[in-house]
Amino acid sequence: MAREITEQVDICDGKGRLAQDSIGWARQPLFNCNVSGSFLRKKKWNYWCITSPELLFSVTISHLDYAAVVFVYVLDLQSLRFQEKTTLVPFGFGCRMPDKVNASVEFEGKQMTISFDEKGDSTRIFVQCPHFSGKEQPLVADVLVNRPYGHESVNVVVPWSEKRFQFTSKQTALPAAGTVNWNGKEYIFKSNKAFGCLDFGRGVWPYHSTWNWAQAAGIVNGRTVGFNFGGQWTDGTGQTENGIVVDSKLSKINEDIIWAYDSSNYMKPWTLKTDGTDQVLLTFQPLFERKAATNAFIIHSAVHQLIGTFNGYIKTNEGEEIIIESLVGWAEDHRASW
């Protein structure tokens, strides 16, 4: 059984190795990611995604030690119109990634300006991209993501070895409000229908990596429900990033999720279920496949992110069954050499 951590802890010792007392999970981001050394192997990112019935909007600032990769993408969930823009900064000049989860991050480049301004109980996400889809097609986003008092999340240190490890904070079902102006249209996020997800990562990775990730959030029978599931990258470590959040309370799932999908046709339905119990049984129906590939210098990445809806059921750790019907989210298969 994975150990629950309840006090602040550094994830590294003075030599940059994994601190053994940091291995485990917590309901709050109690971890100080004091990652140092290991040149070329450190990976740091803040990924935000906001979903509503009309729009999926995502923005990421990442630093891979030898380059910063910053990208923004949007998907109109009614028309399935999609647009994405990525900028690569060699050696990540001007991109500083803080050690704490709830700390502000910003990036300013020629093609886009991004800020994640932390305000304690909320994060203001601002994006300005003058030439998002051509010279006359800007994108401007201004969204406030709120953290309800006491909101719990999945925070895990995953140990591959003393020298290879990762901390992740997956924060789901966070109410979001604001606007995204894109393609001549203003999309309005309302906090009773739009929800933010943060994927915060800091660690020291092997060169070759593979993972699955699924997330969704929404209102189910008047209650705020979200979940986060992972696969492959945590196998054999004794840790998982699996959890269900209902009205801000986390049910941590310490068993693996079994993923079933057709990698020759990702648009076919996926199945996710817990290995050994009946706590999770979901079918995912893709609506859109986002394909993103990076082949630059020593960075090679291929992601198939499927955006769609989940159906089935999940159960809290207290045994309450929650029926999931057409909950908007995503599931992905990602392979990276970085």
C-alpha positions as CSV (number, residue, x, y, z in Angstrom):
1,M,0.0,0.0,0.0
2,A,1.4,3.4,-1.0
3,R,2.2,5.6,2.0
4,E,0.2,8.8,2.6
5,I,2.3,11.9,3.3
6,T,0.8,14.5,5.6
7,E,3.7,17.0,6.1
8,Q,5.9,19.2,3.9
9,V,8.9,17.3,2.4
10,D,11.8,17.9,0.0
11,I,11.9,15.3,-2.9
12,C,15.7,15.4,-3.1
13,D,18.6,15.2,-0.7
14,G,21.6,17.5,-0.8
15,K,23.2,15.5,-3.6
16,G,20.2,15.7,-5.9
17,R,19.1,12.1,-5.3
18,L,15.6,11.0,-4.4
19,A,14.8,11.5,-0.7
20,Q,13.3,8.2,0.5
21,D,11.0,9.9,3.0
22,S,9.3,11.7,0.0
23,I,8.1,8.5,-1.7
24,G,4.3,8.3,-1.5
25,W,1.3,10.4,-2.1
26,A,-0.6,13.3,-0.5
27,R,-4.0,15.0,-0.7
28,Q,-2.3,18.4,-1.0
29,P,0.9,19.5,-2.9
30,L,3.2,19.2,0.2
31,F,6.3,18.5,-1.9
32,N,9.2,20.9,-2.5
33,C,10.7,19.9,-5.9
34,N,14.3,20.8,-5.2
35,V,15.6,19.0,-8.2
36,S,19.2,19.7,-9.1
37,G,22.1,18.3,-11.1
38,S,21.4,15.5,-13.6
39,F,22.1,17.8,-16.6
40,L,19.9,17.0,-19.6
41,R,17.6,14.7,-17.6
42,K,15.6,17.1,-15.6
43,K,12.0,17.7,-16.9
44,K,9.7,20.4,-15.6
45,W,6.3,21.4,-16.8
46,N,3.0,23.2,-15.9
47,Y,0.1,22.0,-18.1
48,W,-3.3,23.5,-17.9
49,C,-6.5,22.3,-19.7
50,I,-10.0,23.8,-19.4
51,T,-13.0,22.0,-20.6
52,S,-16.6,23.1,-21.1
53,P,-19.4,21.7,-23.3
54,E,-18.3,24.1,-26.1
55,L,-14.5,24.3,-25.9
56,L,-11.3,22.6,-24.8
57,F,-8.5,25.0,-24.2
58,S,-5.0,24.0,-23.2
59,V,-1.6,25.7,-22.5
60,T,1.7,24.4,-21.4
61,I,5.1,25.8,-20.3
62,S,7.7,23.1,-20.1
63,H,11.5,23.0,-19.6
64,L,13.4,19.9,-20.7
65,D,16.8,21.1,-19.5
66,Y,18.2,21.7,-23.0
67,A,15.1,23.4,-24.4
68,A,11.8,25.0,-23.4
69,V,8.7,23.7,-25.2
70,V,5.7,26.0,-25.0
71,F,2.4,25.2,-26.7
72,V,-1.3,26.3,-26.8
73,Y,-4.2,24.4,-28.5
74,V,-7.9,24.8,-28.7
75,L,-10.8,22.5,-29.9
76,D,-14.3,23.7,-30.6
77,L,-16.3,20.7,-29.3
78,Q,-19.3,21.5,-31.5
79,S,-17.6,22.0,-34.9
80,L,-14.4,20.0,-34.0
81,R,-12.3,22.9,-35.4
82,F,-8.8,22.6,-34.0
83,Q,-5.7,24.8,-33.8
84,E,-2.3,24.4,-32.1
85,K,0.8,26.4,-31.9
86,T,4.2,25.4,-30.5
87,T,7.4,27.4,-29.9
88,L,10.8,25.8,-29.0
89,V,13.4,27.8,-27.1
90,P,16.9,26.2,-27.2
91,F,18.3,25.8,-23.6
92,G,15.1,27.4,-22.3
93,F,16.4,30.9,-22.0
94,G,14.1,33.1,-20.0
95,C,12.0,30.2,-18.8
96,R,12.2,29.6,-15.1
97,M,10.2,26.8,-13.5
98,P,9.6,27.1,-9.7
99,D,10.0,24.3,-7.2
100,K,6.5,24.7,-5.6
101,V,3.2,23.7,-7.2
102,N,1.3,26.9,-6.2
103,A,3.9,29.3,-7.6
104,S,3.6,31.6,-10.6
105,V,5.1,30.8,-13.9
106,E,5.5,33.0,-17.0
107,F,6.9,32.9,-20.5
108,E,7.4,35.8,-23.0
109,G,8.5,35.1,-26.5
110,K,8.2,36.5,-30.0
111,Q,5.2,34.2,-30.8
112,M,3.3,34.1,-27.5
113,T,3.0,35.5,-24.0
114,I,1.8,33.2,-21.2
115,S,1.4,33.7,-17.5
116,F,0.1,31.4,-14.7
117,D,-0.4,33.9,-11.9
118,E,-1.0,32.1,-8.6
119,K,-3.2,33.9,-6.1
120,G,-3.4,31.3,-3.3
121,D,-7.0,30.0,-3.8
122,S,-6.9,30.5,-7.6
123,T,-4.8,30.7,-10.7
124,R,-5.2,33.3,-13.4
125,I,-4.2,32.0,-16.9
126,F,-3.4,34.6,-19.5
127,V,-2.4,33.8,-23.0
128,Q,-1.7,36.3,-25.9
129,C,-0.7,34.9,-29.2
130,P,-0.9,37.6,-32.0
131,H,-0.5,35.2,-34.9
132,F,-2.0,32.0,-33.6
133,S,-3.5,30.8,-36.9
134,G,-2.1,33.3,-39.4
135,K,-1.2,37.0,-39.3
136,E,-4.8,38.1,-38.8
137,Q,-5.9,35.3,-36.5
138,P,-4.9,36.1,-32.8
139,L,-5.8,34.1,-29.7
140,V,-6.3,35.8,-26.4
141,A,-7.3,33.9,-23.3
142,D,-8.0,35.2,-19.7
143,V,-9.3,32.5,-17.4
144,L,-9.5,32.3,-13.6
145,V,-9.3,28.8,-12.1
146,N,-10.6,28.5,-8.5
147,R,-9.5,26.1,-5.8
148,P,-12.4,25.5,-3.4
149,Y,-11.3,25.6,0.2
150,G,-9.8,22.2,1.2
151,H,-9.9,20.9,-2.4
152,E,-7.9,17.7,-2.6
153,S,-5.8,16.4,-5.5
154,V,-3.4,13.6,-6.5
155,N,0.2,14.4,-5.5
156,V,2.7,11.5,-6.0
157,V,6.4,10.9,-6.0
158,V,7.1,8.0,-8.4
159,P,10.5,6.3,-7.8
160,W,12.2,4.5,-10.6
161,S,15.5,4.7,-8.8
162,E,17.6,7.0,-6.6
163,K,18.6,9.0,-9.7
164,R,15.4,8.7,-11.8
165,F,12.1,9.9,-10.3
166,Q,9.1,12.1,-10.8
167,F,6.8,14.2,-8.8
168,T,3.3,14.9,-10.2
169,S,0.4,17.0,-9.0
170,K,-2.8,16.2,-10.8
171,Q,-5.5,18.7,-9.8
172,T,-8.9,18.0,-11.4
173,A,-12.5,19.4,-11.2
174,L,-11.4,23.0,-10.5
175,P,-14.2,25.5,-11.4
176,A,-13.1,27.9,-14.2
177,A,-14.5,31.2,-15.5
178,G,-13.2,33.6,-18.2
179,T,-13.0,34.0,-21.9
180,V,-11.1,32.6,-24.9
181,N,-11.1,34.7,-28.1
182,W,-10.2,32.7,-31.1
183,N,-11.1,32.5,-34.8
184,G,-13.3,35.6,-34.5
185,K,-15.4,34.1,-31.7
186,E,-15.5,34.7,-28.0
187,Y,-15.9,31.5,-25.9
188,I,-17.2,32.1,-22.3
189,F,-16.3,29.7,-19.5
190,K,-18.8,29.7,-16.6
191,S,-17.7,28.1,-13.3
192,N,-20.8,25.8,-13.1
193,K,-20.0,24.3,-16.5
194,A,-16.2,24.7,-17.1
195,F,-13.4,22.9,-15.2
196,G,-9.7,23.2,-15.1
197,C,-7.1,20.5,-14.7
198,L,-3.4,21.1,-13.7
199,D,-0.7,18.7,-14.5
200,F,2.4,19.8,-12.7
201,G,5.6,17.7,-13.1
202,R,9.1,17.9,-11.8
203,G,11.6,15.1,-12.0
204,V,14.6,13.3,-13.5
205,W,13.6,11.1,-16.3
206,P,15.1,8.3,-18.4
207,Y,15.6,9.1,-22.1
208,H,12.8,6.7,-23.3
209,S,9.4,7.0,-21.7
210,T,5.8,5.9,-22.4
211,W,2.6,6.7,-20.6
212,N,-1.2,6.8,-20.6
213,W,-3.2,9.6,-19.1
214,A,-6.9,10.2,-18.7
215,Q,-8.9,13.0,-17.1
216,A,-12.4,14.3,-17.0
217,A,-14.5,16.6,-14.9
218,G,-18.1,17.9,-14.7
219,I,-21.3,18.1,-12.8
220,V,-23.0,14.8,-12.1
221,N,-26.4,15.0,-10.4
222,G,-25.5,18.3,-8.9
223,R,-22.1,17.2,-7.6
224,T,-18.7,18.2,-8.9
225,V,-16.9,15.0,-10.1
226,G,-13.5,14.6,-11.6
227,F,-11.0,11.8,-12.0
228,N,-7.4,11.2,-13.0
229,F,-5.9,7.9,-14.2
230,G,-2.4,7.0,-15.5
231,G,-0.6,4.0,-16.8
232,Q,2.7,2.5,-18.0
233,W,5.0,5.1,-16.5
234,T,4.2,4.1,-12.9
235,D,4.3,0.3,-13.5
236,G,6.4,-1.5,-10.9
237,T,7.1,1.5,-8.7
238,G,4.4,0.8,-6.0
239,Q,2.8,4.2,-6.8
240,T,-0.1,5.3,-9.0
241,E,-1.5,8.7,-10.1
242,N,-5.1,7.3,-9.9
243,G,-7.8,9.1,-8.0
244,I,-11.4,10.3,-8.0
245,V,-12.5,13.7,-6.7
246,V,-16.1,14.2,-5.6
247,D,-17.1,17.6,-4.2
248,S,-13.3,18.3,-3.5
249,K,-12.7,15.1,-1.6
250,L,-10.1,12.6,-3.0
251,S,-10.6,8.9,-3.1
252,K,-7.0,7.7,-3.9
253,I,-6.8,4.5,-5.9
254,N,-3.6,2.6,-5.3
255,E,-4.2,-0.2,-7.7
256,D,-3.4,0.0,-11.4
257,I,-5.8,0.8,-14.2
258,I,-6.1,-1.6,-17.0
259,W,-6.2,0.2,-20.4
260,A,-7.7,-1.4,-23.5
261,Y,-7.5,0.4,-26.8
262,D,-6.6,-0.2,-30.4
263,S,-3.3,1.6,-31.2
264,S,-3.9,1.0,-34.9
265,N,-7.1,3.0,-34.7
266,Y,-7.3,5.2,-31.7
267,M,-10.8,6.5,-32.6
268,K,-12.3,3.2,-31.5
269,P,-13.7,3.1,-28.0
270,W,-11.3,2.7,-25.1
271,T,-12.0,0.8,-21.8
272,L,-10.5,1.7,-18.4
273,K,-11.0,-0.5,-15.4
274,T,-9.3,-1.1,-12.1
275,D,-7.1,-4.2,-11.8
276,G,-8.6,-6.5,-9.2
277,T,-11.7,-4.6,-8.0
278,D,-14.8,-3.0,-9.5
279,Q,-14.0,0.6,-8.4
280,V,-13.6,1.9,-12.0
281,L,-15.3,0.7,-15.1
282,L,-15.4,3.3,-17.9
283,T,-15.8,3.4,-21.7
284,F,-14.2,6.3,-23.5
285,Q,-15.7,7.4,-26.8
286,P,-13.3,9.6,-28.8
287,L,-14.6,12.6,-30.8
288,F,-11.3,14.0,-32.0
289,E,-7.7,12.8,-32.2
290,R,-5.0,15.3,-31.5
291,K,-1.7,14.1,-33.0
292,A,1.4,16.0,-31.9
293,A,4.9,15.0,-33.0
294,T,8.2,16.7,-32.1
295,N,11.4,15.8,-33.9
296,A,14.0,18.4,-33.0
297,F,17.6,18.0,-31.9
298,I,17.4,15.1,-29.3
299,I,13.7,15.6,-28.6
300,H,11.4,13.0,-30.2
301,S,7.8,12.8,-29.0
302,A,4.6,11.3,-30.4
303,V,1.3,11.8,-28.6
304,H,-2.1,10.6,-29.5
305,Q,-4.5,12.6,-27.3
306,L,-8.1,11.6,-27.8
307,I,-10.7,14.1,-26.7
308,G,-14.2,12.7,-26.1
309,T,-16.7,11.5,-23.5
310,F,-16.7,8.9,-20.7
311,N,-19.5,6.6,-19.7
312,G,-19.7,3.9,-17.0
313,Y,-19.2,4.2,-13.3
314,I,-16.7,5.0,-10.6
315,K,-16.8,4.3,-6.9
316,T,-15.5,6.4,-4.0
317,N,-13.4,4.7,-1.3
318,E,-16.5,4.7,0.9
319,G,-18.3,2.6,-1.7
320,E,-20.6,5.2,-3.2
321,E,-21.2,4.4,-6.9
322,I,-21.4,7.4,-9.3
323,I,-22.8,6.9,-12.8
324,I,-20.8,8.7,-15.5
325,E,-22.7,9.8,-18.6
326,S,-21.0,11.7,-21.4
327,L,-18.4,13.4,-19.2
328,V,-16.0,15.4,-21.3
329,G,-12.3,14.6,-21.0
330,W,-9.4,12.9,-22.7
331,A,-7.3,9.8,-22.9
332,E,-3.9,9.6,-24.4
333,D,-1.0,7.4,-25.5
334,H,2.4,9.1,-25.3
335,R,5.9,8.0,-26.3
336,A,8.9,10.2,-25.8
337,S,12.6,10.1,-26.3
338,W,13.8,13.3,-24.5
